[in-house]
Every structure is written in C-alpha cells, then in structure tokens.
C-alpha cells in the first residue's frame, strides 16, 4: 500500500497541514462509481414516488 504524504502551510489556520493520499483510491474510476450511485438513487426515488399521494 503506497501512501503519499503532502505537507503545506495554511494561511487560514496558521498551521502546517498534513494530507495522506492513498494511491489505491486514486485509481478508482469516478464515471463507473457515479453511474452506480445514480442507478441506486433512481431506484430509491421510484419507490418513494409510489408512496406519495397523487394530486
């Protein structure tokens, strides 16, 4: 597991900020992940619409 450590000085917080980036997570394809989340959200929305009263 390769991790990359990034340190920089923050003018807002007046302190040094340390970020750890996992290279494994950078390889995730956002397009595939977002389409799966959209599909799940649409399925859940369809279930909610069935319970709403019709006007």
Secondary structure, DSSP 4 states (H G I P E B T S, - for coil): --EEEEEEEETTTTEEEEEEEEHHHHTS-HHHHHHHHHHHHHHHHHHHHHHSPP-
